[in-house]
Amino acid sequence: MHGRYRTASLVLTLALAASLGLLPGCGRAPEEAPPVDEEITTVEEEWPLDELELPQSNPEIGITLKTAPSGLVVTYNGEHWLELTDRTHPTLHYTFVAAIPDSPAISPVSPETFAEMVGRHPGGVLGPSGELETAVGSARWASATYPQDGAPFEDVRLYAVHPTTGGTLILFSVGPEGSVSLEDRLAIFRELLANIEPTA
């Protein structure tokens, strides 16, 4: 089930870059429930995550992720990106991509092109931006919100110098607004970049 969340997150990102995207009834008549005296407590359902063991290397991106911040697990490592998922908020992802010629346009390659993408999205609103000191040097970041399926999503993207190629290493986090604060996302970005090394 987690794959659905990962796919939805990626499709959302790809759709922004390109255009800037129930259970059936069982058929039985409802039965009258017996009276219950105890208070009913609603528990949020958790979906199992397809966790990949660390370290994880991605030759195309050119990095190896050695460890992950507490609460995050690697849930995808494919041809063009490496993704982690927040255990507490399984619709919140942190994704590594690289701005290289052979990679598809998964992400805008700078804060400026990110701002252009957000400007083309109906309801897109740019948020704070700035610079962040990281283990790979000073990096620029930008943020925005936009509606998706009637709910506000928050998108934070960081652009750092790639430790091997000198090109651009991109790390972004997309998820429902308010899942994690902007400050916490930036702190996770810093920790993630401290835990990577160039792929041998």
C-alpha positions, 0 to 999 in steps of 0.5 A: 500500500505504501507504493501508492503513496510513493507513486502519488508523491512522484506523480504530483512532482512530475505533473507540476514539472510538466504542466506548470494528477474505494473500496466498493461496497460489499453489497450487503445490507447494513446490520444494526450494531448492538449498543455499546456502553464504552467510549469508542476511540479512533486509531489512525491506521498505519500501512506497512512500509517496504523498507530497504536496508542501509547503506543504499547506493545509487550510481546515477545520482552518484551517492551512497546513503549510509544512515538515515535520521530517526523515524525515516526509512528508505522505501525506494532506490531506483534508476532516477531517485532515492526516497525515504519515508517518514514512519509517522507520516507515511505520505511525507517523503524525502527524495534525492535526485541529481540534475544530470543530462540523462535524468528526466525532469523529476525536479526543477534544477534551481530555486528560480525554476522551482518558483517558475513551476509553482507560478504555473500551478493553480493555487501555487504560493511560494513560501520562505526560501534561504540558504542552509549550511550543510556537510557538502557546503552552502545550499539554497532552498525554497518552499511552496504550497499548492492544492492537491486533491483538495488539500494543501501540500507543502513542497520544500526543495534544497539545491546543493553542490554535488560532492562528486560531479560539482553539479547539482544534488537536489533533495526535496520533501513533499507532503501534506502541509503541517505534517512536519514543520519547515524547520524540522524538514530543513534539519532533516535535510542537513542530517541527510546530507551529513550521511551521504558519501560519493558512490565509489 
